[in-house]
Amino acid sequence: MRILIGFLLLFTLATLLALSFNITAGYVLIVQSPWRIEISLSVFVLGLVLILLVLNLGGHMFFKIWQLPKQIRNYHLRRSRTRARGALYQGLTAYFSGHPEKAEKMATVALKGKEARSLCLMLAALSAHEAHHFEARDRYLGLAQEEGPETLSMLASIRSRMGLPANAKDSSSP
């Protein structure tokens, strides 16, 4: 219904413009010696409207092109976050399915996304521990400890699950 009303308004406007162009008898005279341009007022107004329309569209295109690098940057950031989240989900699935090597690999991929970093570090440490990669486990635990105080309780729980001392910096095999 809205489209029909829009078309009716457009046709009414076009009819009124056509009638007003026939009624006006004015003209526009532009003189720059030795040249002289004389056109009807209707054609001048129509040309002016078209020029303004083209300038408006050109401005919109320029603005869109100006914003393109920012949109591309946001797209790449969104895509890397999606990949990291997918890698974290795959890592968790692999860990709980009994594939610690794959879980560690997916957790390190998820670390590149910088989203849920402490969770990725804990998953990588648990996976490395179960795969008997103790140096990698200690590196992940060290990175998790640097994350801040919000990870300390999770870190203590993980260390106790692995059979490690609660506040050890680096540990050898259990």
PyMOL commands that set and color helices and strands:
alter all, ss='L'
color gray80, all
select helices_A, chain A and resi 2-23+41-96+100-111+117-130+134-146+149-162
alter helices_A, ss='H'
color red, helices_A
select strands_A, chain A and resi 27-32+35-40
alter strands_A, ss='S'
color yellow, strands_A
deselect
rebuild
show_as cartoon
